[in-house]
């Protein structure tokens, strides 16, 4: 039994295949500790409504018309960083999985998993864990190599702005995002590059050609 004092997890489903979305909704609504607050068919729709809906977890398809799953993930996390993005996809290639995780998704589940595994994934990400289904984990492990974690497109853009000497406030105004979001990206950039100071970021940008014509090609 669910503790009546504990609010159910608020889940949004985003998939452009009606049968998939309806199937997921039916499965999830059978759990007492889950509330499906929306079932949407595009990245644009969830981006427009994410702040009003305030979902705990978004089950997000990668390949949709219009704004794809990766861009949708980045935009949602800029607007509401506390949202957990759980990718549901038919693609098990390591490139897809690694790219989804680098863009901020906290989990990746293949669409052919047993239905109860989706619930396990939601429970895991709600406790702060990353979740990869068995198929995704097995596909990703041989692909992963030691070395620097890749920056997302947004992080690359922010690195360029910071390397030009702009403050967090300046970057926020230029990109139309909050100062808090810039600070979060800044911390992630430093962590991924293993750099602890702003001077170090500027030096990295100079050494890697980031400031040459504003290009990020060598990152």
N, C-alpha and C positions, 0 to 999 in steps of 0.2 A: 504493500500500500504506500502511496505517496504521502509524505508528510504534508498536511494541509497548510502548514506555515511556509512551505517551500513553493515558490512560484514555478510553474512548468517552464521548460526551455522554450523560447520563442524561435520558431524555425520558419525560414522563408525558402521556398523551392523556386529555382530559376532554370527552366528547361523549355526549349521550343518544341519539344515533342509532347503533345497532349497526353498520349497514353502513358509515357514514362512519368510525367508530372503527376497524373492522377493516381498511378500505381504507388508512387512514393507517398503521396498524401494519405492514401488509404492505409498503408503500412504504418506510417508514423502516428496517425490519429488513433491507432489502437493502443498507444502507450499513454498512461495517465500523466506522466511527467513531461509530455511534449504537447505544445500547442502550435499547430501550423497556422501562421498568421497571414500568409500570402502564398499564392502559386502564380508565378509570372513567367512570361515567355521570351524575355529579352534582357540584355544587359542594361539598355536604356531605362527600362521600366523599374528595375531594382535600384539603379542609381538615383532616379527621380524620387523614389519613395523610401529609401533606406533610413533617412533621418526621422521620418514620421513613423515608420514601422518599428524601428529600434530592435531588429532581430539579434538574438544571441548567436545563431549560426545560420549561414546561408549555404544551402546545397546548390552548387553552381555547375552548370554544364560548361565545357570549354568552348565547343564549336557552335556558335549561334550566329544568325544573321545580324548585321550591324556591328555593334561593339562586342568584340569577342570576350571570352572568359578571363583572359589575362589582363586586358585593359580594364575590364570591369572590376577585377580584384583590386588593382592599384587605386582606382578612383574611389571605390567604397572605403578602403582602408584610410585614404586621406580624409574622407568626410566623417568616418566613424571608426577610429582605430581599434576599438574594443570588440568589433564584430569578428567572429571566426568564420573564415571561408573554407568550406570543405568541398573540394572538387569531386564531381561525379562524372566519369568519362568512360568511353569505350576504348580509348587509346592507352595502351600499356607500354609505349616506347619510353625509354629513359629520358629522352629529350623533352617530351611533354611533361613528364613528372617533375624533372629537375626545374624546368622553366616555371611551372605552377608554384612550386615551393619558393623559388627565388623572388617571385612577384608578391609573396606574402600569404599564400594559402597555407593553412596549418594541417591540411590532410588531403589525401588523394585516395579515392575508392573507385574501383572499376564497376561498371554498371551490371556486370554479371555475377556479383558476389551474392551470397545468401542474404535474404532480407534482414535477418537479425544483425548482420555485420554493420549495416548502416547505423543502427542504434548504438552499437559498440563504438563506432567512430564518433558519433555525436557526444556520447558520454566521455570519451577520451579527450576530445578537444575542449570540452567544457571544464575539464580539470586542469587545463593548461598543457596537455601533452600534444605532441604531433602524432598523427595517425596515418599510417600507410597500410592498405590492405595487403595481404600476403602476395598477391600477384604484382602489385606496384613495387613493394619492397624488393622482391626477387629480381625485378627488371632493373631497378635503380642501382642496386649494390655493385654490380660489375662496372657500371658507368662512372660511379663516383671515384674521384681521384684526389689525392692530397693537393692542397694549393689554395689560393685565394678564392673566396666565394664571390660569384659574379654580382656586380651592381645591377639593379633594375634600371629601366630607361629613366624613370623619375629620379632615382638616386644619381644617375649620371648627369642629368640636367641640373640638379641641386649642387652637385660637386663643382660643376662649371661656374655656377653663380657664386659659390663660396670662394672659389679660387680667384675670382675677380675682385675679392675684397668686400663683397656685400654682406651686410648683417642678416641675421635671421629674419628681422622685420622687413628688410628690403626684399629678400627672397620671397617671403610670404606674399608681399604686395605684388611682386612681379608675376608670380605663378597663381595668384588668387587662391591661396590656401592659408590655413591658420599658422601662426607662429609655432604653436605646439606641434603641428605636423612637421614643420621644418626641423624643429629640434629633434623629433623622433628620427627623421631621415638622417640627420647629421650624426646622431649616435650610431645608427646602423652602418653608415658609410665608414665611420672610424673603426667600428668593430670588424667589418668585412676586410678593410685594408690593413688592419693592425696598426693604425695610426692614432695617437692620443691627443694631438694638438692641432689647432687650426693652421699653424705654420707648417706642420707636417703635411696637411692636406694640400696647401699651396705648393709646397716643394714637390709632392707627388704629381700634381697637375702639370707643373713645369717639366718634370722629367719624362712624363708620359705623353706630352704633346696635347694635353687637354686644352690649353689656352691658345693653341695655334689655330686661329680662325674659328674658335668655338667648337672644334670638332671633338667628338668622343670616340672616333674610330678605333683608337688603339686600346680602349678599355675592354 
